[in-house]
Amino acid sequence: MGISPVIGNVFSGFDIEAIKKVYIDDYENKSISECNNCWAYKLCRVCYAKIFSDKSLDTNKKRIMCEETRYYAYKELQQYHALLEDESPIIEYLSSIN
């Protein structure tokens, strides 16, 4: 993990413009187009802190983590559907528990 960017200090508080630039604008510019076209975006677990490097988002790290996320999401969905097919009474029972 890289060094986090400065987003303020204890004397003057948060620098809203720095936060917006680093955590929103940079992310949008480097990610949103890919994320919008990803089938697993609602299952995404990519953590911003893990793809941050050298004071900005590292697109190579993100791409690797995206591939891993899609792989594991696919496997988890396979397991879920296998359970639905093979163990439906158990799933129905668990669904009825409040």
Phi and psi restraints in degrees (value plus and minus 20) as a CYANA .aco file:
   2 GLY   PHI    -102.0   -62.0
   2 GLY   PSI     159.6   199.6
   3 ILE   PHI     -99.5   -59.5
   3 ILE   PSI     112.6   152.6
   4 SER   PHI     -88.4   -48.4
   4 SER   PSI     127.6   167.6
   5 PRO   PHI     -92.3   -52.3
   5 PRO   PSI     137.1   177.1
   6 VAL   PHI     -95.8   -55.8
   6 VAL   PSI     105.1   145.1
   7 ILE   PHI    -143.2  -103.2
   7 ILE   PSI       2.1    42.1
   8 GLY   PHI     120.6   160.6
   8 GLY   PSI    -190.6  -150.6
   9 ASN   PHI    -173.0  -133.0
   9 ASN   PSI     153.9   193.9
  10 VAL   PHI     -89.9   -49.9
  10 VAL   PSI     -39.4     0.6
  11 PHE   PHI    -106.8   -66.8
  11 PHE   PSI     -63.8   -23.8
  12 SER   PHI    -126.0   -86.0
  12 SER   PSI     -25.0    15.0
  13 GLY   PHI      64.4   104.4
  13 GLY   PSI    -180.1  -140.1
  14 PHE   PHI     -94.3   -54.3
  14 PHE   PSI     124.0   164.0
  15 ASP   PHI    -119.2   -79.2
  15 ASP   PSI      75.3   115.3
  16 ILE   PHI     -78.1   -38.1
  16 ILE   PSI     -59.2   -19.2
  17 GLU   PHI     -83.8   -43.8
  17 GLU   PSI     -60.5   -20.5
  18 ALA   PHI     -85.5   -45.5
  18 ALA   PSI     -62.3   -22.3
  19 ILE   PHI     -81.2   -41.2
  19 ILE   PSI     -66.6   -26.6
  20 LYS   PHI     -81.1   -41.1
  20 LYS   PSI     -64.2   -24.2
  21 LYS   PHI     -84.3   -44.3
  21 LYS   PSI     -71.7   -31.7
  22 VAL   PHI     -94.9   -54.9
  22 VAL   PSI     -65.9   -25.9
  23 TYR   PHI    -114.5   -74.5
  23 TYR   PSI     -37.6     2.4
  24 ILE   PHI    -134.4   -94.4
  24 ILE   PSI     -80.5   -40.5
  25 ASP   PHI     -82.3   -42.3
  25 ASP   PSI     -69.0   -29.0
  26 ASP   PHI     -81.7   -41.7
  26 ASP   PSI     -61.8   -21.8
  27 TYR   PHI     -82.7   -42.7
  27 TYR   PSI     -66.8   -26.8
  28 GLU   PHI     -79.0   -39.0
  28 GLU   PSI     -66.9   -26.9
  29 ASN   PHI     -83.8   -43.8
  29 ASN   PSI     -52.6   -12.6
  30 LYS   PHI    -121.9   -81.9
  30 LYS   PSI     -29.7    10.3
  31 SER   PHI    -150.3  -110.3
  31 SER   PSI     -60.1   -20.1
  32 ILE   PHI     -75.6   -35.6
  32 ILE   PSI     -59.8   -19.8
  33 SER   PHI     -82.0   -42.0
  33 SER   PSI     -59.3   -19.3
  34 GLU   PHI     -90.3   -50.3
  34 GLU   PSI     -65.0   -25.0
  35 CYS   PHI     -82.2   -42.2
  35 CYS   PSI     -58.8   -18.8
  36 ASN   PHI     -82.6   -42.6
  36 ASN   PSI     -45.2    -5.2
  37 ASN   PHI    -121.3   -81.3
  37 ASN   PSI     -10.7    29.3
  38 CYS   PHI    -114.0   -74.0
  38 CYS   PSI     111.0   151.0
  39 TRP   PHI     -88.7   -48.7
  39 TRP   PSI     -42.0    -2.0
  40 ALA   PHI    -123.9   -83.9
  40 ALA   PSI      -2.4    37.6
  41 TYR   PHI     -80.4   -40.4
  41 TYR   PSI     -50.6   -10.6
  42 LYS   PHI     -97.7   -57.7
  42 LYS   PSI     -31.7     8.3
  43 LEU   PHI    -127.3   -87.3
  43 LEU   PSI     -10.2    29.8
  44 CYS   PHI     -86.4   -46.4
  44 CYS   PSI     117.4   157.4
  45 ARG   PHI    -145.2  -105.2
  45 ARG   PSI      -5.2    34.8
  46 VAL   PHI     -87.5   -47.5
  46 VAL   PSI     102.1   142.1
  47 CYS   PHI    -112.7   -72.7
  47 CYS   PSI     108.2   148.2
  48 TYR   PHI     -76.3   -36.3
  48 TYR   PSI     -60.3   -20.3
  49 ALA   PHI     -81.9   -41.9
  49 ALA   PSI     -50.9   -10.9
  50 LYS   PHI    -102.4   -62.4
  50 LYS   PSI     -33.2     6.8
  51 ILE   PHI    -130.9   -90.9
  51 ILE   PSI      -6.6    33.4
  52 PHE   PHI    -116.0   -76.0
  52 PHE   PSI     112.6   152.6
  53 SER   PHI    -174.5  -134.5
  53 SER   PSI     119.0   159.0
  54 ASP   PHI      31.4    71.4
  54 ASP   PSI      27.0    67.0
  55 LYS   PHI      46.8    86.8
  55 LYS   PSI      -0.9    39.1
  56 SER   PHI    -179.0  -139.0
  56 SER   PSI     153.2   193.2
  57 LEU   PHI     -89.7   -49.7
  57 LEU   PSI     111.5   151.5
  58 ASP   PHI    -115.9   -75.9
  58 ASP   PSI      85.4   125.4
  59 THR   PHI     -85.2   -45.2
  59 THR   PSI     -49.3    -9.3
  60 ASN   PHI     -88.5   -48.5
  60 ASN   PSI     -64.3   -24.3
  61 LYS   PHI     -81.4   -41.4
  61 LYS   PSI     -62.4   -22.4
  62 LYS   PHI     -82.8   -42.8
  62 LYS   PSI     -64.8   -24.8
  63 ARG   PHI     -79.4   -39.4
  63 ARG   PSI     -63.0   -23.0
  64 ILE   PHI     -83.6   -43.6
  64 ILE   PSI     -66.2   -26.2
  65 MET   PHI     -85.4   -45.4
  65 MET   PSI     -54.2   -14.2
  66 CYS   PHI     -83.6   -43.6
  66 CYS   PSI     -64.3   -24.3
  67 GLU   PHI     -81.4   -41.4
  67 GLU   PSI     -64.0   -24.0
  68 GLU   PHI     -83.2   -43.2
  68 GLU   PSI     -62.9   -22.9
  69 THR   PHI     -81.8   -41.8
  69 THR   PSI     -65.4   -25.4
  70 ARG   PHI     -83.1   -43.1
  70 ARG   PSI     -60.5   -20.5
  71 TYR   PHI     -80.4   -40.4
  71 TYR   PSI     -70.6   -30.6
  72 TYR   PHI     -89.9   -49.9
  72 TYR   PSI     -54.4   -14.4
  73 ALA   PHI     -82.9   -42.9
  73 ALA   PSI     -62.5   -22.5
  74 TYR   PHI     -81.3   -41.3
  74 TYR   PSI     -67.1   -27.1
  75 LYS   PHI     -83.0   -43.0
  75 LYS   PSI     -61.7   -21.7
  76 GLU   PHI     -86.0   -46.0
  76 GLU   PSI     -58.5   -18.5
  77 LEU   PHI     -86.2   -46.2
  77 LEU   PSI     -57.5   -17.5
  78 GLN   PHI     -81.3   -41.3
  78 GLN   PSI     -66.6   -26.6
  79 GLN   PHI     -83.1   -43.1
  79 GLN   PSI     -62.8   -22.8
  80 TYR   PHI     -79.5   -39.5
  80 TYR   PSI     -66.9   -26.9
  81 HIS   PHI     -89.9   -49.9
  81 HIS   PSI     -52.6   -12.6
  82 ALA   PHI     -84.3   -44.3
  82 ALA   PSI     -61.6   -21.6
  83 LEU   PHI     -82.7   -42.7
  83 LEU   PSI     -62.1   -22.1
  84 LEU   PHI     -79.9   -39.9
  84 LEU   PSI     -58.7   -18.7
  85 GLU   PHI     -97.9   -57.9
  85 GLU   PSI     -63.7   -23.7
  86 ASP   PHI    -110.3   -70.3
  86 ASP   PSI     -48.1    -8.1
  87 GLU   PHI    -145.6  -105.6
  87 GLU   PSI      20.1    60.1
  88 SER   PHI     -79.2   -39.2
  88 SER   PSI     -56.6   -16.6
  89 PRO   PHI     -82.2   -42.2
  89 PRO   PSI     -57.8   -17.8
  90 ILE   PHI     -87.4   -47.4
  90 ILE   PSI     -63.6   -23.6
  91 ILE   PHI     -81.8   -41.8
  91 ILE   PSI     -63.6   -23.6
  92 GLU   PHI     -81.2   -41.2
  92 GLU   PSI     -63.2   -23.2
  93 TYR   PHI     -82.3   -42.3
  93 TYR   PSI     -67.5   -27.5
  94 LEU   PHI     -83.3   -43.3
  94 LEU   PSI     -55.8   -15.8
  95 SER   PHI     -87.4   -47.4
  95 SER   PSI     -46.4    -6.4
  96 SER   PHI    -102.4   -62.4
  96 SER   PSI     -33.5     6.5
  97 ILE   PHI     -96.9   -56.9
  97 ILE   PSI     108.7   148.7
